[in-house]
Amino acid sequence: MTTSVSVPRLVVAAPASGTGKTTVATGLMAAFAERGLAVSPHKVGPDYIDPGYHALATGRPGRNLDAYMCGPELVAPLFAHGARGCELAVVEGVMGLFDGVSGEGELASTAHVAKLLKAPVVLVVDASSQSRSVAALVHGFASFDPQVRLAGVILNKVGSDRHEALLREALEEVGVPVYGALRRTPQVATPSRHLGLVPVAERSAEAVDSVRASAAMVREGCDLEGLLALARSAPPLSTEAWSAADPDERATTTAGRPVVAVAAGAAFTFSYAEHTEILAAAGAEVTPFDPLHDESLPEGTAGLVIGGGFPEVYAPELSANERLRKAVAELAASGAPVVAECAGLLYLSRSLDDKPMCGVLDAHARMSPRLTLGYRDAVAVSDSVLAPAGARMRGHEFHRTVLEPGAGPAPAWGMRLPQPRVEGFVQGGVHASYLHTHWAGRPEVARRLVERCATP
């Protein structure tokens, strides 16, 4: 049933990556949460790392809004689901404001999502090397798409009071309000490595300090009352909140709640909040475990989900946990459903950078200097615990590793881009692939998995 959703909201965008958008968005979330507001955090696109910082700032799960993997029609419902009961929603954009899927126009861009949410946009501009030119930059972004409500600017990396005065004077000429001017602050810096920021789970104490510093910077430099009033100016959304439980596709499990173990901990941090919700709604007892420290799978494990993360950083520790590696291999050999994405794929291989892994797949993984990144339109090549052959799935690749061979005798997916190829492994109950998927767009795959887990 379509309802009116009136959650105050704003989108934090930027002209390009690297302007400080994540720092500002996270700082805003934390600053408003410190005021006692229930803040709903969201991220445009397939990012896994930024939502971890958002969750730390707000105390609520960071959720992704991906118009490519889930479809534009699910953006507002997923937003309404995540923001239920909240007093404010802050949506961090991805890349530049108008950057979407290559060759697909605005699809999945921050601007596209902002329009779907009818949300005002605040542009974070790196002002470190400009003064009056900022007006031309902002005017161009404000006028490029009249359907995008670019409602204001936050100036980042401002050098001095004089610099700030010049920037504000220039922006007055184009009539775009300035909601903040932030100085350069080393304390808010977050360390990066080969796939972006270091996840919260790997630097919990430092991450808390970083989020607090971001909140302090935003409190001191931004007009929080003005930004809250702007968020409250967003019109109601007519949508139905997404639900993990689909009454038309209920799981048919009859053998109780099968235990689905989900890899977690510092080495496996890439997961969408909706995945566990769908699994639980389908009848699973979702139980996390940490492959770095746990020497056995959760008691009664009937199925296993190993998502993305950074096993390459923890290869020696993962390899040293021989008892768990053996338990995973035995579960896979029994025919139980095992679903692995990217990091999970590497963990199931024979070795990662010459360190022994689980040995479920006859393949070897190694680090590579080349980044593989992009959305993918995939077709299931082989029947598996996730999908029947011929099923279509949209996903995302994001890794700096190479697996040799890249596909088994029964591949998981066929793809056209960046070149025609097959990829991944289907063997017994195992489905392993580099492809990250968002099950909110295709919840039947999770329900199929739970049904297989419940089948003796």
Secondary structure as UniProt FT lines:
FT   STRAND          3..5
FT   STRAND          9..13
FT   TURN            17..18
FT   HELIX           21..34
FT   TURN            35..36
FT   STRAND          39..44
FT   HELIX           49..58
FT   STRAND          63..65
FT   TURN            67..70
FT   HELIX           72..74
FT   HELIX           75..83
FT   TURN            84..85
FT   STRAND          88..92
FT   TURN            97..98
FT   TURN            102..103
FT   TURN            105..108
FT   HELIX           110..117
FT   STRAND          121..126
FT   TURN            128..129
FT   HELIX           133..144
FT   TURN            146..147
FT   STRAND          150..158
FT   HELIX           161..172
FT   TURN            173..175
FT   STRAND          178..183
FT   HELIX           186..188
FT   STRAND          192..193
FT   TURN            194..195
FT   STRAND          196..197
FT   HELIX           200..202
FT   HELIX           204..221
FT   HELIX           224..232
FT   STRAND          237..239
FT   TURN            247..248
FT   STRAND          259..263
FT   TURN            266..267
FT   HELIX           273..281
FT   TURN            282..283
FT   STRAND          285..289
FT   TURN            291..293
FT   TURN            299..300
FT   STRAND          301..306
FT   TURN            311..314
FT   HELIX           315..320
FT   HELIX           322..333
FT   TURN            334..335
FT   STRAND          338..341
FT   HELIX           343..348
FT   STRAND          351..352
FT   TURN            353..354
FT   STRAND          355..356
FT   STRAND          364..380
FT   TURN            389..390
FT   STRAND          392..404
FT   STRAND          413..415
FT   STRAND          421..427
FT   TURN            428..429
FT   STRAND          430..433
FT   STRAND          436..437
FT   TURN            439..441
FT   HELIX           444..454
//
